[in-house]
Amino acid sequence: MTAVPEPGGEQLSRAGAQAYAAGWTRVARRVGFVPLSADETERLLLVHTVRLAQALLAEAFSAQPAEDVGRALVEAHLTEPGLLDWSVTALGERFAAQVLPGHEARPGTADRVAALQGALAGGFARALRARTFAQQERIARSAWQARDEVEQALRDSEARFRALFTGAAIGIGIAGTDGQIIEVNQSFADMLGYSAEELRHTNVAGLFHADDAAGMWELYQELIGGKHDSARVKKRYHRKDGSVVWTDLAVSLIRYDDGRPRFTVAMIEDITERYELEQRLRFQALHDPLTGLPNRTLFFETLGEVLGDAGPDHRIGVCFLDLDGFKAVNDCLGHDLGDRLLVVIARRLAECVAGHGHLVARMGGDEFVILVDGGDGIDDAVGVAEMALAAVSAPVHVGDQQLAVSASIGIVDCLCAETSASELMKAADTTLYWAKAEGRGRWAVYDPERSAQDIARSALVAGLPAALDRGEFVVHYQPIVSLRNSSMVAVEALVRWQHPELGLVGPDRFIGLAEETGLIVRLGEWVLRQACRDAEAWHREFPEAKLVVSVNLAARQADDPGIVDTVASALSRTGLPAGLLQLELTESAVMGTPGEPLRSLRQLADLGVRLAIDDFGTGYSNLAYLRRLPIHCLKLAGPFVEGIRADDPLDPADHRDERIVDALVRLAHALELWVTAEAVETQEQAERLRGLHCDTGQGCWFGAPAPADVITARLRGDDPPEGVA
């Protein structure tokens, strides 16, 4: 702590002064806020303690130092009333005794202390009053200044608003809650073709466009009712001359301080040119540029709206139309003429259904679709399709060309609740494919069962390659039996698909698919190798049987230049003698096909492989051509054998089929060909074929197709052929 100045030699107690200042500090910090730290406060009050002591001991007494101390307390912001009370009381009760020990009893000391008390209180009060007056003056001056600033800001704001309101390029209008216009700027008036004065006597409802007046008035009522504070819409207005202006309208609600609606402010921009441009762009985006018809996008938008708004009993129909042979028109006559043809067809389609309110759209290329909304059933959709076919089929004159045009149509009709846009169009596309497959110029109606079959067929097509890779195919063998001694002389290899879900699938369900996809070549090679392996095993175990394995070759296999190498490789890898392999080909694969296929047949025959014509009699039946082919066997088609029945010997048809078989057998034998009759189902058929000197027979009577181990068992004599003694 700093040293205490000595006012009068040894008369001031240093310790007493410090103790008094410390007590004074504690009271100051206890009774109110002190802006100084405790040490700073104690140092300040120690100085004031010494000043009071000096005044009390001075030869010429003056109370002015006490008044200065009171003023200093206020200047130090020690203004709590409790601090003043303590300061005055402590000065009278213990100051002299604590700070100036021994002097408190001197004559006149009490009077001096009383004078110091009054002076300290007076200085404190006058300083506090002066500070209060100064603060009040500053507050008043600040209030006046703030009011002046607010008024100036308000004047500036009003000036800015007036400048903005008057000079704004967009229209601004103010209206009361009753819709009566209070004020508008010149842009607002010019936009609607009125003068500002005319609009001040107008209600906003009188400006609404007739087609949206109800909706706009409802929106306006909700706004002035306080449900919304603002709204923004694209809206039409009538100009004074009756023309229409499209605007971008933003309306805001202005309220009283208590929240009640006061008036509305509308800002309006003329967007007529932009709106018209948007409409043109939208039309271009939603219409076909060549024909002007709605395009695919607009069609699906409309279809989605119909399906979304339809009730439970509402029906919808689609006629999906595709021109027949349009590609040939483009290729032969040029795309320009093809485009002109499409324009004519589009116009005809639109005209033929215009009176019925149906939507006609161009889906792309030469595909069109007609949406039949709300029909009574399939008959309505069929009627629309027939009108469309009639419109299309009339001769079309394009330039100097007269074109005959036809179309195919897929028809779908169902309840809206039972379909979706994608399902409906998928069904229509599928049905269109059916119509085209059945011929030109016709329509087809969607059949869910047929579609399910097509889907299953597609699933089989998709699964074929993987099934071959996974080894899901197996080979069964059907016995071919000698009609002379009933011995099994050959077997026909027949492929089956061991499907993981469908079980054992017969060749009638997937061979045609394999031919369409080209997988028949890979599949045929696999069957050939497997049949050769099984046949070699039989030959090794039963060499005396000389069992021939007969394998079918598809037309694609027969046309494959590598077929000879494929067969030779299979024989070489398995060790099967070539004479025990017979390859069956259909008539269409070998009859009248000079060139590579004929050379391949001769090369196969040179390998020692037997060749057979399968289903003979159902194709070309060119017996004379057989003389040129290296054929060893003819397999008579099943329908001829089925016609040989024993139930009615007097039936002329029965005798006719028997005479045909007899003639075929005689001619085949004359050409030194072996004859096998297929589809032998009964003992009577077998007996009559034996009587006609047919060489071998094949069919359920001699045994159904079975796995290789069943054939092995028959060769061992464990399972004698059914129906054969």
Secondary structure, DSSP 8 states (H G I E B T S, - for coil): ------SSTT-S-HHHHHHHHHHHHHHHHHHS--SS-HHHHHHHHHHHHHHHHHHHH-SS--SHHHHHHHHHHHHTT---HHHHHHHHHHHHHTHHHHHSTT-TTSTTHHHHHHHHHHHHHHHHHHHHHHHHHHHHHHHHHHHHHHHHHHHHHHHHHHHHHHHHHHH-SSEEEEEETTSBEEEE-HHHHHHHT--HHHHHT-BGGGGB-TTTHHHHHHHHHHHHTTS-SEEEEEEEEE-TTS-EEEEEEEEEEEE-TTS-EEEEEEEEEE-HHHHHHHHHHHHHHHB-TTT-SB-HHHHHHHHHHHHHH--TT-EEEEEEEEETTHHHHHHHH-HHHHHHHHHHHHHHHHHHHHTTT-EEEEEETTEEEEEEET-SSHHHHHHHHHHHHHHHHS-EEETTEEE---EEEEEEEEEGGG--HHHHHHHHHHHHHHHHHT-SS-EEE--HHHHHHHHHHHHHHHHHHHHHHHT-EEEEEEEEEETTT--EEEEEEEEEEEETTTEEE-GGGTHHHHHHHTTHHHHHHHHHHHHHHHHHHHHHH-GGG--EEEEE--HHHHH-TTHHHHHHHHHHHHT--GGGEEEEEEHHHHTT-TTHHHHHHHHHHHHT-EEEEEEETSS---HHHHTTS---EEEE-HHHHHT--SS-TT-HHHHHHHHHHHHHHHHHHHTT-EEEE----SHHHHHHHHHTT--EEESTTT---B-HHHHHHHHHTSS--TT--
